[in-house]
């Protein structure tokens, strides 16, 4: 998974595509309690589903759980529209 640094905090981010085609920044390391279900493949990262915070779920086969970078970035408020 290719990463680029966050313009706010400098941490690595991976860009993924949502089912509707929008881009979403993810922390590049899977985590057991992440709220984004995504599949990493040769063409990039495809988000399968975004789940409400705290919701328990099991990722679909071949998927991992990630945090959105908005949830972990200390400067996320600077990027909200």
C-alpha positions as CSV (number, residue, x, y, z in Angstrom):
1,X,0.0,0.0,0.0
2,X,1.5,3.3,-1.0
3,X,1.4,6.2,1.5
4,X,1.9,9.9,1.4
5,X,2.4,12.2,4.4
6,X,-0.5,14.1,5.9
7,X,-0.3,17.8,5.2
8,X,-1.4,18.5,8.7
9,X,0.6,16.2,11.0
10,X,3.0,14.5,8.7
11,X,1.9,10.9,9.5
12,X,1.6,8.5,6.6
13,X,-1.8,8.1,5.0
14,X,-3.1,5.7,2.4
15,X,-5.9,7.0,0.1
16,X,-8.8,4.6,-0.6
17,X,-11.9,4.8,-2.8
18,X,-15.3,4.5,-1.3
19,X,-18.1,2.5,-3.0
20,X,-19.4,5.9,-4.4
21,X,-16.0,6.8,-5.8
22,X,-15.0,9.4,-3.2
23,X,-11.5,9.4,-1.8
24,X,-10.9,8.8,1.9
25,X,-7.6,8.9,3.9
26,X,-6.8,5.9,6.0
27,X,-4.1,5.2,8.5
28,X,-2.1,2.5,6.6
29,X,-1.8,-0.1,9.3
30,X,-4.8,-2.3,10.0
31,X,-6.2,-2.2,13.5
32,X,-8.6,-4.6,15.3
33,X,-11.1,-1.9,16.2
34,X,-11.0,0.3,13.0
35,X,-14.3,1.5,11.7
36,X,-13.5,1.1,8.0
37,X,-13.6,-2.2,6.2
38,X,-11.3,-2.2,3.3
39,X,-9.6,-4.5,0.8
40,X,-6.1,-3.9,-0.3
41,X,-5.2,-5.1,-3.9
42,X,-2.8,-4.3,-6.7
43,X,-4.9,-1.4,-8.0
44,X,-5.1,0.3,-4.6
45,X,-7.4,0.3,-1.6
46,X,-11.1,-0.1,-1.9
47,X,-13.4,0.7,1.1
48,X,-16.1,-1.8,1.4
49,X,-18.0,-0.2,4.3
50,X,-17.7,2.5,6.9
51,X,-19.2,1.5,10.2
52,X,-20.4,3.8,13.1
53,X,-17.8,4.2,15.8
54,X,-18.0,1.5,18.4
55,X,-20.0,-0.9,16.3
56,X,-18.8,-4.5,16.4
57,X,-18.4,-6.2,13.1
58,X,-16.4,-8.9,11.4
59,X,-14.7,-7.8,8.1
60,X,-15.7,-9.6,5.0
61,X,-13.3,-12.2,3.7
62,X,-10.2,-10.6,2.3
63,X,-10.8,-7.3,4.1
64,X,-9.1,-5.6,7.0
65,X,-10.2,-2.9,9.4
66,X,-8.6,0.5,9.3
67,X,-9.1,3.9,11.0
68,X,-9.8,6.9,8.9
69,X,-7.0,9.4,9.2
70,X,-9.6,12.0,10.2
71,X,-10.2,10.0,13.4
72,X,-6.5,9.9,14.4
73,X,-5.0,13.2,13.0
74,X,-4.4,15.8,15.7
75,X,-5.0,18.5,13.1
76,X,-8.1,17.0,11.4
77,X,-10.2,20.1,12.3
78,X,-8.1,22.1,9.9
79,X,-9.4,20.0,7.0
80,X,-13.1,19.9,7.8
81,X,-15.2,21.7,5.2
